[in-house]
Amino acid sequence: MKEKIYERERAYLSPYAQLSENTRGRVREEEPCHMRTDFQRDRDRIIYSKAFLRLKNKTQVFFAPDGDHYMSRLTHTLDVSQIARSLARCLCLNEDLCEAIALGHDLGHTPFGHVGERVLDRIAPCGFHHYEQSLRVVDKLEKDGKGLNLTYEVKSGILNHTPAGTPETLEAEVVRLADLIAYINHDIEDAIRAGFLKAEQLPKGPISLLGHATSERINSAILDIYGESYGKPYVKTSEKMGEALRELRAFMFRTVYEQANKLIQESAERMLGALYTYFAERPEELPPLYLSVMEEDGTDRAVCDYLSSMSDRYAVNLFKRLFVPREGSV
């Protein structure tokens, strides 16, 4: 079965695609799977990881929204995966590699979204960035400290999925663009649903190019990337589309992200700051996994690993247990 996949990739994929059989491999050698390629195995490992399951209770933009249809970090991740797969398919790139990178790209995100990330980066001497933490999760923290032992290409794509990254494969570049397309467009839906935004407030230039509905905007971006990149040794938008996406992103930061962040900034700082101080002063109370991390990487890093692994609900409940007096307590 795997050999048939290799044959199909050689016959069908772009000469600029990353073939599964040409992976740079894993740090630790493993017995190969007869059915799945290495990138397919990586995708499966990520889906069944604990960090992936926790994404369902991590904030995307709005913390604890009143409604069932807001994006969480998990639904955002699935959204990125779907857009990345669509792009990979139409550009004849490696869809399995794109999917694995997309599913793993946000595994290191903190509770409370980017607010939590900034809080940890400010208070921890070791610093904190979610893309580095995502790599750390798959490389070291999953499977009780053994890591998932993913392929080089998947790990590199996870690390370089941000605008400042330097993707090494076209598949990683696909995920980087898919992430941008996903969070801009579905965050617009959530912002309108939450009353932060009205559709008529959206900047007319980008909307006239991309479309008024979410599906229209995503489809327009995909078609533009296809027209600009098919058969080429790069993946990018046209200048016009790139400018429209940048303008829409800047608009969302001004009108939605900054305002939404203000609502939870003080609470997130108080909770994560208190939890960080508590465990930094009492590292012996860290769970066993993070005690072993502390021995190798120090207390600051171990505390960051623990706090960033928490879902919103877990962080709130732990804060209450440690700092909020219980009824009837003396």
C-alpha positions in Angstrom: 0.0 0.0 0.0 2.7 2.5 0.9 4.6 1.8 -2.3 1.5 2.6 -4.2 1.3 5.9 -2.5 4.9 6.6 -3.4 4.2 5.7 -7.0 1.2 8.0 -7.1 3.1 10.9 -5.6 5.9 10.5 -8.1 3.4 10.5 -11.0 1.1 13.2 -9.8 2.8 15.7 -7.5 4.6 18.8 -8.6 8.3 18.6 -9.1 8.6 21.1 -6.3 6.5 19.0 -3.8 8.0 17.2 -0.9 7.7 13.5 -1.7 6.9 11.3 1.3 9.7 8.8 0.4 12.3 11.7 0.5 11.7 12.7 4.0 14.7 13.6 6.1 13.4 11.2 8.7 13.1 11.2 12.4 15.6 11.7 15.2 15.0 8.2 16.5 14.9 5.4 13.9 11.7 3.4 13.9 10.3 0.3 12.3 8.5 1.5 9.1 4.8 1.2 8.7 3.8 -1.0 5.7 0.5 0.9 5.2 1.2 4.6 5.9 3.8 7.1 4.8 5.8 8.8 7.5 3.8 12.0 7.1 0.5 10.1 7.5 1.9 8.5 10.7 2.8 12.0 11.9 -0.7 13.2 11.3 -2.2 10.3 13.2 0.2 10.8 16.1 -0.8 14.5 16.4 -4.6 13.7 16.2 -4.3 11.2 19.1 -2.0 13.4 21.3 -3.2 14.8 24.5 -2.2 18.3 23.5 -4.5 18.1 20.4 -7.5 17.0 22.6 -6.9 20.0 24.9 -7.3 22.5 22.0 -11.1 22.1 22.2 -11.1 24.1 25.5 -8.6 26.8 24.5 -9.6 30.3 23.5 -9.3 31.4 19.8 -10.4 35.0 20.2 -13.3 35.1 22.6 -13.0 33.7 26.1 -15.9 31.5 27.4 -18.4 32.9 24.8 -22.2 32.5 25.3 -22.9 30.3 22.3 -21.9 27.0 20.8 -20.8 28.3 17.4 -17.7 30.3 18.3 -14.3 29.1 17.1 -12.0 27.4 19.6 -8.3 26.7 19.1 -9.4 23.2 17.9 -11.9 24.3 15.4 -9.4 26.9 14.1 -6.9 24.1 13.7 -9.3 22.0 11.7 -10.2 25.0 9.6 -6.5 25.6 8.8 -6.1 21.9 7.9 -9.0 22.0 5.5 -7.8 25.1 3.7 -4.2 23.7 3.6 -5.5 20.4 2.1 -7.5 22.3 -0.5 -4.5 24.3 -1.5 -2.2 21.3 -1.6 -4.6 19.4 -3.7 -5.0 22.1 -6.4 -1.3 22.9 -6.4 -0.3 19.2 -6.6 1.7 19.4 -3.3 1.9 16.8 -0.6 -1.5 16.9 1.1 -0.5 14.6 4.0 2.5 16.8 4.9 0.3 19.9 4.8 -2.3 18.2 7.0 0.2 17.1 9.6 1.8 20.5 9.9 -1.6 22.2 10.1 -2.9 19.9 12.8 0.2 20.5 14.9 0.8 24.2 14.4 -1.0 25.5 17.5 -0.4 22.6 20.0 1.8 24.9 22.1 -0.8 27.7 22.5 -1.6 28.9 26.0 -4.9 29.2 27.7 -6.6 32.6 27.0 -5.3 32.8 23.4 -2.6 35.3 22.5 -3.2 37.2 25.7 -1.9 34.2 27.6 1.1 33.9 25.3 2.1 37.5 25.9 1.7 37.2 29.7 4.0 34.2 29.8 6.5 35.8 27.5 6.6 38.9 29.8 6.8 37.1 33.2 9.0 34.1 32.4 12.8 34.8 32.2 13.1 32.1 29.5 10.5 33.8 27.3 7.6 32.2 25.5 6.3 31.9 21.9 3.6 29.5 21.0 5.2 28.3 17.7 8.4 27.3 19.7 6.2 25.7 22.3 4.3 23.7 19.6 7.6 22.2 18.5 8.5 21.6 22.1 5.2 19.7 22.7 5.7 17.3 19.8 9.5 17.0 20.4 9.6 16.6 24.1 6.5 16.8 26.2 4.0 14.4 24.6 3.9 10.7 25.6 5.1 11.5 29.1 8.3 13.2 28.0 9.2 10.9 25.1 7.8 13.2 22.4 6.1 12.1 19.2 9.3 11.7 17.2 7.9 13.4 14.1 9.7 13.9 10.8 11.9 16.8 10.2 9.6 18.3 7.6 6.6 18.4 9.9 8.5 19.8 12.8 10.1 22.5 10.7 6.6 23.4 9.3 5.2 23.7 12.8 8.0 26.0 13.9 7.8 28.2 10.9 4.1 28.7 10.5 4.0 32.4 11.6 4.5 35.4 9.3 8.1 35.7 10.6 9.0 32.1 9.9 11.1 30.7 7.1 9.3 27.6 5.7 11.6 25.0 4.1 8.9 23.3 2.0 6.1 24.6 -0.2 3.8 22.6 2.0 4.9 24.6 5.1 4.3 27.8 3.1 0.8 26.5 2.3 0.0 26.1 6.0 1.3 29.5 6.8 -1.1 31.1 4.2 -3.9 28.8 5.3 -3.5 29.9 8.9 -3.8 33.6 7.8 -6.8 32.9 5.6 -8.6 30.9 8.4 -8.2 33.1 11.3 -9.0 36.4 9.5 -12.2 35.1 7.9 -13.7 33.0 10.7 -12.8 35.6 13.3 -14.9 38.0 11.4 -17.9 35.7 11.8 -17.2 35.4 15.6 -16.8 39.2 16.0 -20.1 39.8 14.3 -21.8 37.2 16.4 -20.3 38.7 19.5 -21.4 42.2 18.6 -17.9 43.5 18.2 -18.4 44.2 14.6 -21.1 44.9 12.0 -20.7 43.6 8.4 -21.0 47.0 7.0 -17.9 48.1 9.0 -15.6 45.8 7.1 -13.2 47.7 4.8 -14.8 48.0 1.4 -11.6 47.4 -0.7 -10.7 43.9 0.6 -14.3 42.8 0.8 -15.0 43.9 -2.8 -12.1 41.7 -3.9 -12.6 38.7 -1.5 -16.4 38.6 -1.1 -19.0 39.3 1.6 -19.5 35.7 2.8 -16.9 33.7 4.6 -16.9 30.9 2.0 -16.6 33.5 -0.8 -13.5 35.1 0.9 -11.8 31.8 1.5 -12.5 30.5 -2.0 -11.3 33.8 -3.5 -8.0 33.5 -1.6 -7.5 29.9 -2.7 -8.2 30.6 -6.3 -5.8 33.5 -6.2 -3.0 31.4 -4.7 -3.7 28.7 -7.3 -3.5 31.2 -10.2 -0.3 32.7 -8.9 1.5 29.5 -7.8 0.5 26.5 -9.9 3.5 24.9 -11.4 5.9 27.4 -9.8 8.6 26.8 -7.2 6.8 29.0 -4.7 3.4 29.5 -3.0 2.1 33.0 -2.7 -0.8 35.3 -3.3 -0.9 38.0 -6.0 0.2 41.4 -4.9 -3.4 42.6 -5.0 -4.7 39.7 -2.9 -1.8 40.0 -0.4 -2.5 43.7 0.1 -6.2 42.9 0.7 -5.4 40.2 3.3 -3.0 42.5 5.1 -5.5 45.3 5.1 -8.2 43.0 6.5 -5.8 41.6 9.1 -4.8 45.2 10.2 -8.5 46.1 10.5 -9.2 43.0 12.6 -6.4 43.9 15.0 -7.6 47.4 15.4 -11.3 46.7 15.8 -11.6 43.2 17.2 -8.4 41.6 18.6 -7.2 44.5 20.7 -10.7 45.1 22.1 -11.3 41.4 22.8 -7.9 41.1 24.4 -8.7 44.0 26.8 -11.7 42.1 28.2 -9.5 39.2 29.4 -6.1 40.9 29.8 -6.4 41.8 33.5 -7.9 38.4 34.4 -5.4 36.4 32.4 -2.5 38.4 33.8 -3.8 37.9 37.4 -4.4 34.2 37.0 -1.3 33.2 35.0 0.9 35.5 37.0 -0.3 34.0 40.3 0.0 30.5 39.0 3.5 31.1 37.6 4.7 32.6 40.9 3.1 29.8 42.9 4.8 27.0 41.0 8.1 28.8 40.6 8.3 29.1 44.4 7.0 25.5 44.9 8.3 23.5 42.0 8.0 20.3 44.0 4.2 20.6 43.4 4.5 20.3 39.7 3.2 17.1 38.1 5.8 14.4 37.5 6.4 15.2 33.8 7.3 18.8 34.6 9.6 17.8 37.5 11.6 15.8 35.0 11.7 18.8 32.6 12.8 21.0 35.5 15.9 18.8 36.1 17.0 19.2 32.5 15.7 22.7 31.5 15.2 24.6 34.7 12.2 25.7 36.8 11.1 28.6 34.5 10.8 26.4 31.5 9.0 23.6 33.4 6.5 26.1 34.8 5.9 27.6 31.3 5.4 24.0 29.9 2.8 23.3 32.6 0.9 26.5 32.3 0.8 26.6 28.5 -0.5 23.0 28.5 -3.6 24.0 30.4 -7.0 24.6 28.9 -8.9 27.7 29.8 -11.1 25.8 32.2 -8.3 23.9 33.8 -6.4 27.1 34.5 -9.4 28.9 36.0 -10.3 25.9 38.2 -6.7 25.5 39.4 -6.6 29.2 40.2 -9.8 28.9 42.2 -8.5 25.9 44.1 -5.2 27.5 45.0 -6.3 31.2 45.6 -10.0 31.5 46.2 -11.2 30.6 49.8 -13.7 27.9 49.9 -17.0 28.3 51.7 -16.6 27.3 55.3 -12.8 27.4 55.2 -11.0 29.0 58.2 
